[in-house]
Amino acid sequence: MKKRPHYITWLLSLVFAVSACGESEPFLFDEDYNGAYFDYNLEADFKRTLNFSDYIVGNPDTVTITLDVKLLGYLQEQSRTLAVKTKDIEGYEPADVTIEDVVFSNKEYKKQIEVKVKRPAVEDITYAVCIYLDGSGDIGAGIEGKNEIRLFVKESYEKPALWYSHIETFLGRWSKEKYKFLANHTGNNNFISTLYDEKSASHDYDAALALNVSAVSALLAQEPDEPIVVDLPILLEKDYPAYTVPYFWGLYEQHLGAFRASKFCRVATMLGGATTSSVAALFATEDAGDKMEAEAENFHKDDVIWMLNEYYRNALSGTPIANYKETLFWVPIRTNGNYTVRIPYWWEDPDALGTLKIVERYFGKYSADKYQYMLKTMIKVEGSDTFIAASLFPFVYDAAGGTWCWDSSPLGKNGLSGEERLKECYRIIKADNDGRPENRRYDIPDVTIE
């Protein structure tokens, strides 16, 4: 028994359309008519190009494409085989494709053929193959003009149109190697589209920054066996790149000090390594250690100002000063170093909490030289390995009251806290300052300590 397919009306329309174009009309409903055709209407569907540059992730050896085929005539009660074959296209090297046997069950009137296409042997050369239905199987050829598809295969890379503006700022100049790396790094063959906001018709600053950070961090995570050729820019600190520690940091930590993303940016700039490839090349040389040692003092000074800035930023966090070494950044301050310092929060008192008046009573007006002298004086007494710069001014923020209170942490060699610790620091600094030659003394007030 023959089965009328539910798509007869559609097929009739197709017959009329084909006849109008001068094609011979197939006998769609003749029980002896038995055919199939590629189910497309646009000319472009019968001439396709597969570019392996659209399939970078995982570097696949083969890519599978599908082709839609549909039967003419009635459904049959038995399964039938459709013969799908290939032939060369003149003027092109043959593309390497594999097509499994195509079998229609007695219930199928349409199907997708899977064509496995092998990656071209040579980039930038176009290979080709003609895939056609030759009618030699159980199912005959269908409609003339719909029996073959020409497939062109290549692996060619071109700079995307979106690669400009913020993309170049954060990813540098386009290159094939870089594009491949970023696709595999993101796991997205079309990663470039994620860096552009279609609604605003502009590049996504945050997305481009995030990709730079993750890609640079990934490239420099482990020492490479071969020179790094992917040339991603290492951004400046002002761009807030949250890089993770590169492989070489641990090799020179005695010179570089503790890792920070912002410090890494400055180290890279200082040493002339503005990109991933240049930084990797620098640390692959034998004189990298000499360069690190020569700059070690500058790295240390960088750590000190970072620490003082952290103390300023965290003044209102309510963190007890005794915990600063564990919870905030800390490095020892050396008595023989000349540092860049910043005014402590409590001495500046930017929120007018009332601590400025107290600090100035004991130490007078702020100056960077005076503050650095005070720090070094306390270090001579208490030791650089234990002294916490914030302990000079033992205030802590009282969030409940929205004001300051004395820090109850035991601080210094004598374990004093709060106002008693402030007075201890004053006595030590005042005595040392008064013992200096008059022309080298700082303006530190005379205070009667009860």
Secondary structure, DSSP 8 states (H G I E B T S, - for coil): --B--TTHHHHHHHHHHHHHTT-----TT-TT--EEEE---SGGGGEEEEEGGG--TT--SEEEEEEEEEEES-B-SS-EEE-EEEE--TTSEE--EEE--EEE-TT-SEEEEEEEEE--SSTT--EEEEEEE-S-SSBEE-STTSSEEEEEEE------TT-STHHHHHH-S--HHHHHHHHHHHT-TTGGGGGEETTTTEE-HHHHHHHHHHHHHHHTSS--SS------B---GGG-------TTGGGGHHHH-S--HHHHHHHHHHTT--BHHHHHHHHTSTTHHHHHHHHHHHHHHHHHHHHHHHHHHTGGG---GGGHHHHS------TT--------HHHH-TT--SHHHHHHHHH-S--HHHHHHHHHHHHHHH-TTT--GGGGS-EEEETTTTEEEE--S-BTTTTB-HHHHHHHHHHHHHHHHHTS-GGG----------
